[in-house]
Amino acid sequence: MNRFTKITASIGPKCEDKETLTKMIAAGVNMCRLNFSHDTGDVQGRKIDLIREISAELNTPVAVMIDIQGPKHRIGNFETEDKYPLTIGQKFTFDSDPTPGNSSRVQLPDADVMKSLRVGDRILLNDGKIEMVVDSVAPDKIETTVVRGTEIWSRRGFNLPDTEIATSVLTAKDRADLDYAITKNPDWVAISFVQKPEDVLEVRDFITARTSHPIKIIAKIERPNAVARITEIASVADGIMIARGDLAVEVPFEEVPAISRHIIRECRKMNKPVIMATQMLGTMVNSEFPTRAEITDVANTAYLRADSTMTSEETTIGINPVNVINTMDKILSYADGDAIANPYDWSRVENIPENDWSRSVASMAYLNRASAIVVFARDASATMQISCRKPDIPIVAVCNEQVIANQLCMLRGVFPVYSNELFAQRDAFNAARKFGVTAGKLVIVDEEKISLRTLD
């Protein structure tokens, strides 16, 4: 039990067969991400069934997170060419006309976007390779000047870093996807392109109106206005994903590491877990080995005490998804061990917020040099709060419901066990032994009761 930082793996064409997925989970995957931007609901549903089947066969809790697409915006098509050259300083128009575009104009099909843009706002296309600035705004036409870019293609996606779009975070596709996914009882739902806390509340209302299953919500932070409102968003979400791909398009790329640190600090105060995502081992899409920079990036996630790393294309379309998980496991295991052996301000008790009951649990464990914290978890909340204090000893969560054990899989330092017997008997000693803790003191948390016992 030497890895505290968890692994979230995106599941796609190269790893959705039972043999590969079994090897990945056995190698250390704690949560599987299903990207609903790709594949239909029933295809994703079969993947969820397979994950549940493998989890039962390996007797290993595995969380399932569905990632809904959100309002992804694209320009229209061009008339005679798939792409046209651009010149810096030239004028370019976006309008509501569905007629195929040309070298000076193209359709912008989203009416909500047209209404939201203001003079001076930036429009970034093709992952930021093209930048235009809005010169004038009319009800059905946006005039811009090209600032960066050499050519424009049909159906390019675009980002609006300066604009809060007055639209629902749930598209018609998202609503249909969620309607289906809810029937498969996922453990987590990730919301794309969150702008404000109301977006999270909208999705929560949508879910609770359709099921009593305790689905947790992760807000993906990939827009500047979400960064500015991270405290408000974290207060209503169950967790946060730092989605560095779109984030690095919408903010200056050099700011992303500092923003990541800021989000992790704020989430720690709010008792909310954090996933670090995007290109962590990106070169392993085509290589058996990571770069030195990627190794450091993964290790730094552990040093920052984030809860989980996440793979994307490395496992969905990469040449060897199992090797990606083995590689990430090695890096995180060593970095976690080093972080625990050489602690700094993230783990020192005096830096834990005083207005949190979980401070008492972390303090008791630290001052008594406990070997583990054992939590009898009726739900995920108490374990989540203790985990967010970042204690450098294992947290064994004894659960009497499988869904709770699954949800706790992605929390740093938490090792869930689903056992009605251990839960009913309040058997902290045998629960700890399941994870190799055979001696020392245990801090035991049972609802509002906190106790200290010695494991013989």
C-alpha positions in Angstrom: 0.0 0.0 0.0 2.6 2.5 -1.2 0.6 4.7 -3.6 -1.6 7.4 -2.2 -2.3 9.4 -5.4 -5.0 7.7 -7.5 -5.2 7.0 -11.2 -8.1 7.9 -13.4 -8.0 6.3 -16.8 -10.0 7.3 -19.9 -11.5 4.3 -21.6 -11.5 4.2 -25.4 -10.9 2.0 -28.4 -7.5 0.6 -27.4 -8.6 -0.5 -23.9 -12.3 -1.3 -23.9 -11.9 -5.1 -24.4 -12.1 -7.2 -21.2 -8.5 -8.5 -21.3 -6.9 -5.1 -21.6 -9.2 -3.4 -19.1 -8.7 -6.2 -16.6 -4.9 -5.7 -16.8 -5.3 -2.0 -16.4 -7.4 -2.2 -13.3 -5.1 -4.9 -11.8 -2.2 -2.5 -12.6 -3.7 0.2 -10.5 -6.6 2.1 -12.2 -8.9 3.5 -9.5 -11.5 5.3 -11.6 -12.5 4.8 -15.2 -13.6 7.9 -17.2 -16.1 7.5 -20.1 -16.0 10.4 -22.4 -19.6 10.9 -23.8 -18.2 13.2 -26.5 -17.5 9.9 -28.2 -19.7 6.9 -28.8 -23.5 6.5 -28.2 -25.0 6.0 -24.8 -25.6 2.2 -25.2 -21.9 1.7 -26.2 -20.8 3.6 -23.1 -23.4 1.6 -21.1 -21.7 -1.7 -22.2 -18.4 -0.3 -21.0 -19.9 0.5 -17.6 -21.3 -3.1 -17.3 -17.8 -4.4 -18.2 -16.1 -2.3 -15.6 -18.5 -3.5 -12.9 -18.0 -7.1 -14.0 -14.2 -6.8 -13.7 -14.4 -5.0 -10.4 -16.5 -7.8 -9.0 -14.1 -10.5 -10.4 -11.0 -8.8 -8.9 -12.9 -7.9 -5.7 -11.5 -4.4 -6.2 -13.7 -1.2 -5.9 -13.4 0.9 -9.1 -15.2 4.2 -9.7 -17.0 5.0 -12.9 -17.0 8.6 -14.0 -19.0 9.8 -17.0 -17.7 13.0 -18.7 -20.5 14.8 -20.6 -19.5 16.9 -23.6 -21.0 20.3 -22.6 -21.5 23.2 -25.0 -18.6 22.7 -27.4 -18.8 25.4 -30.1 -17.7 25.1 -33.8 -17.8 27.4 -36.8 -19.6 26.4 -40.0 -18.3 25.0 -43.3 -16.6 26.7 -46.2 -17.9 26.7 -49.8 -15.2 25.5 -52.2 -12.1 24.9 -50.0 -11.8 23.0 -46.8 -9.6 25.9 -45.5 -8.6 29.4 -46.5 -5.5 31.5 -45.8 -5.5 34.2 -43.2 -3.4 37.4 -42.9 -2.7 39.1 -39.7 -4.7 42.4 -39.6 -7.3 41.3 -42.1 -11.0 41.6 -41.3 -13.1 38.4 -40.9 -16.8 38.1 -40.2 -18.9 35.6 -38.3 -22.6 35.6 -39.0 -25.8 33.6 -38.7 -26.0 32.9 -42.4 -25.9 29.0 -42.9 -24.5 29.5 -46.5 -21.0 28.0 -46.7 -18.3 30.5 -45.9 -15.4 32.0 -47.9 -12.1 33.8 -47.3 -13.8 36.6 -45.5 -16.8 35.1 -43.6 -18.2 31.9 -42.1 -21.3 31.0 -40.1 -21.2 31.0 -36.3 -24.2 28.8 -35.6 -24.7 29.4 -31.9 -27.2 32.2 -31.3 -26.3 32.3 -27.6 -22.7 33.0 -28.5 -23.6 35.8 -30.9 -25.6 37.4 -28.2 -22.9 37.1 -25.6 -19.9 38.5 -27.5 -18.7 42.1 -26.9 -16.3 44.5 -28.6 -12.7 43.6 -27.5 -13.5 39.9 -26.8 -11.1 37.3 -28.2 -12.2 34.4 -30.4 -9.7 31.5 -30.4 -10.0 28.8 -33.0 -8.2 25.5 -33.5 -6.8 25.1 -30.0 -5.6 28.7 -29.9 -3.7 28.6 -33.2 -6.0 31.3 -34.5 -6.9 34.5 -32.6 -9.3 37.2 -33.6 -10.6 40.2 -31.7 -14.2 41.5 -32.0 -14.4 44.9 -33.6 -18.2 45.3 -33.8 -21.3 43.4 -32.8 -24.7 43.3 -34.5 -27.6 40.9 -33.9 -26.6 38.6 -36.7 -23.0 39.5 -37.4 -19.7 39.8 -35.6 -16.8 41.7 -37.3 -13.3 40.8 -36.2 -9.6 41.4 -36.9 -7.2 38.5 -37.2 -4.4 38.8 -34.6 -2.8 35.3 -35.1 -3.1 32.5 -37.5 -2.3 31.5 -41.1 -5.4 29.6 -42.2 -8.9 28.8 -41.1 -10.6 25.4 -41.6 -14.2 24.2 -41.7 -15.8 23.1 -38.4 -13.0 24.3 -36.2 -13.8 24.4 -32.5 -13.5 27.8 -30.8 -12.9 29.2 -27.3 -14.1 32.5 -25.9 -11.8 33.3 -22.9 -13.2 36.7 -22.3 -16.9 35.9 -22.7 -19.5 34.4 -20.3 -21.9 32.7 -22.5 -25.6 33.0 -21.5 -26.5 29.4 -22.1 -27.2 26.2 -20.3 -24.2 24.0 -19.4 -26.4 21.1 -20.6 -26.9 20.8 -24.3 -29.7 18.6 -25.8 -27.1 15.9 -26.3 -25.9 16.1 -22.7 -29.5 15.8 -21.5 -30.0 12.7 -23.6 -26.7 11.3 -22.5 -27.4 11.9 -18.8 -30.8 10.5 -19.1 -29.3 7.2 -20.3 -26.2 7.2 -18.1 -28.2 7.7 -14.9 -29.9 4.4 -15.6 -26.4 2.7 -15.3 -25.8 4.3 -11.8 -22.4 6.0 -12.4 -20.4 7.0 -9.3 -19.3 10.4 -10.6 -20.4 12.8 -13.4 -18.0 15.4 -14.8 -19.4 18.6 -16.2 -17.6 20.3 -19.1 -17.1 24.1 -19.5 -18.4 25.1 -16.1 -18.6 28.9 -15.8 -20.4 29.5 -12.5 -21.8 27.6 -9.5 -25.3 27.7 -11.0 -24.0 25.3 -13.7 -23.3 22.7 -11.1 -26.6 23.2 -9.4 -28.4 22.8 -12.7 -26.8 19.4 -13.3 -27.5 18.3 -9.7 -31.1 19.2 -10.1 -31.3 17.3 -13.3 -29.8 14.2 -11.7 -31.8 14.3 -8.4 -35.0 14.7 -10.3 -34.4 11.3 -12.0 -32.7 9.1 -9.4 -32.0 8.7 -5.7 -28.7 7.1 -6.5 -26.0 9.2 -4.7 -24.1 10.4 -7.8 -21.2 12.8 -7.1 -20.5 15.7 -9.4 -17.1 16.9 -10.6 -16.8 20.4 -12.1 -14.1 20.7 -14.9 -12.2 23.9 -14.7 -11.2 25.0 -18.2 -12.3 28.6 -18.5 -10.9 31.8 -16.9 -14.3 32.7 -15.4 -14.4 29.3 -13.7 -10.9 29.9 -12.2 -12.0 33.3 -10.9 -15.0 31.7 -9.2 -13.3 28.5 -8.0 -14.3 28.9 -4.4 -18.0 29.3 -5.3 -17.9 26.4 -7.8 -16.1 24.1 -5.4 -18.6 24.9 -2.6 -21.4 23.3 -4.6 -19.5 20.6 -6.5 -18.3 17.3 -5.0 -14.9 17.5 -6.7 -12.8 19.5 -9.2 -11.0 18.5 -12.4 -8.2 20.8 -13.6 -8.7 20.3 -17.3 -5.5 21.7 -18.6 -6.2 21.2 -22.3 -8.8 23.9 -22.8 -7.6 25.8 -19.8 -4.2 26.3 -21.5 -6.0 27.7 -24.6 -8.1 30.2 -22.7 -5.4 31.5 -20.3 -1.8 32.2 -21.1 -0.1 28.8 -20.9 2.6 29.9 -18.5 -0.1 30.6 -15.9 -1.5 27.0 -15.9 0.9 25.6 -13.2 0.2 28.5 -10.8 -3.5 28.2 -11.5 -3.3 24.5 -10.7 -1.6 25.1 -7.4 -4.2 27.7 -6.5 -7.1 25.4 -7.3 -5.6 22.6 -5.2 -5.1 24.9 -2.2 -8.7 26.3 -2.5 -10.1 22.8 -2.8 -8.2 21.6 0.2 -9.8 24.4 2.3 -13.2 23.4 0.9 -12.7 19.6 1.5 -13.0 18.8 -2.2 -10.9 16.3 -4.1 -9.0 17.3 -7.2 -8.1 15.5 -10.4 -5.1 16.7 -12.5 -5.8 16.0 -16.2 -4.5 16.4 -19.8 -1.3 15.1 -21.4 0.3 13.8 -18.3 2.0 11.0 -20.3 1.0 12.4 -23.7 4.0 11.0 -25.7 3.0 7.5 -24.6 0.3 7.6 -27.3 3.1 6.6 -29.7 5.9 5.6 -27.3 6.6 3.0 -24.7 8.5 5.5 -22.6 7.5 8.9 -21.1 9.7 12.0 -21.4 11.6 13.3 -18.4 9.3 16.3 -18.3 6.2 14.0 -18.2 7.7 12.0 -15.4 8.2 15.2 -13.4 4.7 16.4 -14.2 3.1 13.2 -12.8 5.4 13.3 -9.8 4.6 16.9 -9.1 0.9 16.0 -8.9 1.8 13.7 -6.0 3.9 16.4 -4.4 1.0 18.8 -4.6 -1.2 16.3 -2.8 -3.8 16.2 -5.6 -6.1 13.2 -5.4 -5.7 11.7 -8.8 -3.9 11.9 -12.1 -5.8 11.3 -15.3 -4.9 9.7 -18.6 -6.6 10.8 -21.9 -5.4 9.7 -25.3 -2.5 7.7 -23.7 -5.0 5.0 -22.8 -7.9 5.6 -25.3 -5.8 5.4 -28.5 -2.3 4.8 -27.3 -0.1 1.9 -28.4 0.0 0.2 -24.9 -2.6 1.4 -22.4 -1.5 -1.2 -19.8 2.1 0.1 -19.9 0.8 3.6 -19.4 -0.9 2.6 -16.1 2.2 0.6 -15.0 4.4 3.7 -15.7 2.1 6.1 -13.9 1.9 3.7 -11.0 5.7 3.5 -10.7 6.1 7.3 -10.8 3.3 8.0 -8.3 4.4 5.3 -5.9 7.9 6.6 -5.7 6.8 10.3 -5.5 4.3 9.5 -2.8 6.9 7.7 -0.8 9.3 10.7 -1.2 6.6 13.2 -0.3 5.7 11.3 2.9 9.4 10.9 3.9 10.1 14.5 3.2 6.9 16.4 4.2 6.4 20.1 3.7 3.6 22.6 4.4 0.9 20.5 2.6 1.1 17.9 5.3 2.1 19.7 8.5 -0.7 19.7 11.0 -0.3 23.4 11.9 -1.4 24.4 8.4 -4.7 22.5 8.6 -7.7 25.0 8.8 -8.8 25.2 12.4 -12.5 25.4 11.7 -12.8 21.8 10.4 -13.6 18.8 12.6 -11.3 16.6 10.4 -8.4 18.6 11.8 -8.9 16.7 15.1 -8.6 13.4 13.3 -5.5 14.4 11.3 -3.9 15.9 14.5 -4.6 12.8 16.5 -3.1 10.6 13.9 -0.1 12.8 13.5 0.7 13.4 17.2 0.2 9.7 18.1 2.2 8.4 15.1 -0.8 6.3 14.1 -0.4 3.5 11.5 -3.8 4.2 9.9 -7.1 6.0 10.2 -10.1 3.7 9.9 -13.4 5.3 9.0 -16.8 3.5 9.1 -18.3 5.2 6.1 -22.1 5.4 5.8 -21.5 7.9 3.0 -18.5 9.5 1.4 -18.5 12.9 3.3 -16.5 12.1 6.4 -13.8 10.1 4.6 -13.6 12.9 2.0 -13.0 15.6 4.6 -10.3 13.6 6.3 -8.6 12.8 3.0 -8.6 16.5 2.2 -6.5 17.1 5.3 -3.8 15.2 3.4 -2.6 12.9 6.2 0.4 10.9 5.3 -1.0 7.6 6.6 -3.5 5.4 4.9 -7.2 6.0 5.5 -9.1 2.7 5.5 -12.8 3.3 4.7 -15.1 0.4 5.7 -18.3 0.7 3.6 -21.6 -1.2 3.8 -22.6 0.0 0.3 -20.7 -0.7 -2.9 -21.4 2.7 -4.3 -19.7 4.4 -1.4 -16.6 2.2 -1.8 -16.5 3.0 -5.5 -16.8 6.8 -4.9 -14.0 6.8 -2.4 -11.6 5.1 -4.8 -10.4 8.4 -6.3 -9.5 10.1 -3.0 -5.9 10.5 -2.0 -4.7 8.0 0.6 -8.1 6.3 0.9 -8.3 2.5 0.7 -12.0 1.5 0.7 -13.3 -2.0 1.6 -16.9 -3.1 0.9 -17.9 -5.5 3.7 -21.2 -5.6 5.5 -19.7 -7.9 8.1 -16.7 -5.6 9.0 -19.1 -2.6 9.0 -21.7 -4.3 11.2 -19.1 -5.6 13.7 -17.1 -2.3 13.6 -14.0 -4.4 13.0 -11.4 -1.8 12.5 -8.5 -4.2 13.2 -9.3 -6.7 10.4 -10.2 -3.9 8.0 -6.7 -2.4 8.6 -5.1 -5.8 8.2 -6.7 -6.2 4.7 -4.3 -3.4 3.6 -1.2 -4.6 5.3 -1.5 -2.6 8.5 -0.6 -5.2 11.1 0.8 -3.1 14.1 0.6 0.3 15.7 -2.1 2.6 16.7 -5.4 3.2 14.8 -7.4 6.4 14.8 -11.0 5.1 14.5 -13.8 7.4 13.2 -17.4 6.1 13.7 -19.8 8.8 12.9 -19.2 11.5 15.6 -17.1 9.3 17.8 -13.3 9.4 17.4 -11.1 6.9 19.3 -7.5 5.7 19.5 -6.7 2.0 19.8 -3.6 -0.1 19.4 -3.5 -2.9 16.9 -1.7 -6.0 18.2 
